[in-house]
């Protein structure tokens, strides 16, 4: 799909990968870019910078009713949504002992927000016989994220949802892509670095991509209508190794964990 002349919505669009995608979509000639973010002021600032073909809206993506109302308003005022980019997400480190409310918030923002957005836009897309769904997951959704159980679990769920949507609706004109980067130079990166010591920081910074690099890869994947969007191409090799010999891959990940986190022990349930 070419983005020129298309109406696109980007959640989590005020910063990081979302901001870079909004800028790139606008540069590609999108008819209108709707910047959606919990930070309403940030969304409006970016939209003002992008010009008349952009607007900014505040939204908690974990609010299903508000998501539905926003989609209805956009389609009433701007016309059909051609591309729904579900990019909002939160870092969720820790192990299985993280409090239930932390697990629930990660589940709501990282997974159910995608479900809510799809519920809102899919009926119209199916009626028109076309539409594009872009899910931001993570390489953690294909592999795992050391030291971050809630994040890894929820990002696996996003990949599974995107797969299911592609299988179920691909023959009805619905195109689906799933963005799975490793570390990207965004504020979320600082939160993951706090999980370990200098070794982890050096590892993370050594492979981090810029948001602009990620946005470039997204545009190329949408143009090719490619499911997996991998700004870090080595992730494809890791994914193949995982499938080829799961036990060997798990052993390798345990070694990597030991080298990055040292002798850190998981918290016990208190």
N, C-alpha and C positions, 0 to 999 in steps of 0.2 A: 504494500500500500504506500502510495506517495502521500506526504503530509500536506502538500499545497492545497489550499482550499478546504481543509478539514477543520472541524470543531473538536478540540481536544480538552480533556480535563485531567489535571495532575494533582493527586493528593500528596500531602507532604511536599508541596511545591515551593515553599518559601526559602528553602536553604538546601545545601548539599546536592545530592543527585537530582532531587526534584527540581531545584532551581536551574541546574544545568540543562535538564530536559526541557523545561519551559522556554529557556532562552534559545535552545537549539530548534525546538518545534516552531517557535516564532520566526526564526531565521529561515526555516524551510518553507515559509509562506502559509502557515496555518491560518485559516480564516479567523479563528478566535482561540485563544489559550486561556482557560480558566484555571487560575492558580488557587488551589485549595490548601488550607493549612490551619492547624490549631492556633497558630500565631496569625490572627487576622490582620494585624498591622503589617507584619512582614509580607503577607500575601498581597495586600493592597499596594505596598511600596514597590514590589517587583512588578506588579501589573502596570502601575503608573510608568515605570521605567520602560516596559515593553511597548507601551503606546496604546492607541485606540483599539487594537485588535486583541486586547487582553483585559481581564478583570480579576480581582482578587476577592476571595471569600473565606471567612472563618468557619471552621467545621471541626467538631470532634468526630472522627471517622468511626468511632465505636458506638455512635448514636445512630441506630438504624432509621428511625423516623426522620431525623434531620438529614440524613443522606438521601433518603427517598424524596424529601421535599426539595432539596437542592437540585437533584437531577430533574425533577419536574419543572422547576423554575428555569433552569438552563435551557431545557428543550422547548419551553414555551417562549422564552425571550430570544434565543439564539438559533434554535433548530436542533435537529438530531445530533447526538453526541457520536462522533465517528470513532474516537479513540478514548478509552477510559484507562488511564494510567494509575494504577493503585500502588503508590509508592510510599505512603506513610508507614512508619514503623518505629519501634523503640528497641533500644538495647536492653537485653535482659540477661545479665550474667548470673553466676552462682550455680549451685548444684540442686539436687532434688529437694534439699531442705529449705529452699527459698519459701517465704510465707505464701500461703494460698492466694492472698490478694495480689502478690507480685506475679504469680503464675496466671491468674485470671486477667490481669491487665495486659500481660503479654499476649495471651490468647485473643482477647478482644481486639487489640490494636493490630497485631501482626497477622491474624487469621480472619476473625469474624468481620472485620472491616472490609476485607475482600469479598466475603460472602454478601454483605449488605450492599456493596457497590454493584456487584453482579446482579443481584436481585432487582436493583433499581434500573439498570440500563439494558439488561438482556431482553426483556419483552419487546422493547422498541427495535432493537437490533434484529431480532428474529422476524419481526413483522416486515422490516425493510429488506431482509435477506442479506444483510452485511453489517459488520461491526468489528472492532478490534479491542481486545482486552490485553493489557500489559500488566503483569504482576511482578512487582519487585520482591524477590525472595532473597537469596544469598547463596554463595557457595556452601554455606553451612546447611542449606537445604538439600544439597546433593551429597555432602560429605559429613561434617560436623563442625562445631566450634568449641575448641578446648576451653574448659572453664566456664561455659555458658549453656547450661542445660535448657532453661526456658527458651532462649533464643534459638538453639538448634532444633528443638522439638517443633516450635511454631513455624520456623522457616521450612522444615520438612513438610509441614502441613500445607503451606502455600504452594510448594511444588506439586504436591499431590492434587490440590484443587485445580491448578492450572492444567495439569495433565488430563484430569477428568473432564474439564470443560472443553478442551480441544478434541478429545475422543467423542464426546457426546454431541457437540454442536459444530464441529469442523465441517461437516458435510451440509450444514445449513447456512454457510456464509460467515460464520464467526471465526475470526482468526485470533490466535492466542500466542503470546510470547511470555517467557518467564526469565526475568533478569536475575542472574546468579553471580554477582561479583564477589571477589574476596575483599580485602580491606580497601576502603576508599577514603580519601582525605576529607573527612567530614567531622563535625563535632562528636558523632557516635564513636569515632576512632579513639578518642581520649578515654571513653568509658571502658573500652575493651583493654586498652593498655594498662589500666589500673588493676587488672586481674593478676598481673605478675610483676616481674622485676625488669631490669635492663635488657635481659635476653629477649623477653617477649616484645618489648618496645622496639628493639632493633629489628626483630623479625617482621613485625607489623609494618613499620615504616619502610622496610626494604622492599615490600611487595605492593604497597599502597598505590592506587591509581588516582588520578585527579577526577573530580566529578565530570569535567568536560570530556575526558577520554571515555568515560562510561556513557555519556549522552551520545557521543559519536557512534559508539557501538550499537546503542539502542536504535538510532535512526537507520543504520545499515540493516539491522535485523528486521525492523518493521518493513523496510523496502523489499527485503527478500522473503518476508513472512516466515521467518525462521523461529522455531519454538524456543530453543535455548539461546540466551544472550549471555555470552561469556567474555567480559572485558579482559579477564585473565585467562588466556587460552590454555594454560597449563592445567586448569581445573578439569578440562575434558580428559586429559591423561590420567589425573588422579581418579576420576570417576570410573574410567575403564579399568584401572588397577583394582579398585574396590570391587567391581563386578567380577573380575577375573578370579580373584582370590580374597574373599571377604576376611578370612581369619588372618592372612598375612597383612592385609591392610590395617586391621584393628591393632595388630602387634606393632606395626610401624607408627600408628597414631599414639600408642602408649609411650613409645620411645620419644616421639616428638613432644608429647606433654611433659615428660620428665625433663627434657632438655630446656623447655621454656619456663616451666613452673617450678622446677626443682622438687623439693620435698613437701610442697604444699599439700596439706591434707584437707579433704572435704569436711565441711562443717557437719556436726551431728545434730540431730533433731533435739532441740531443747524444749 
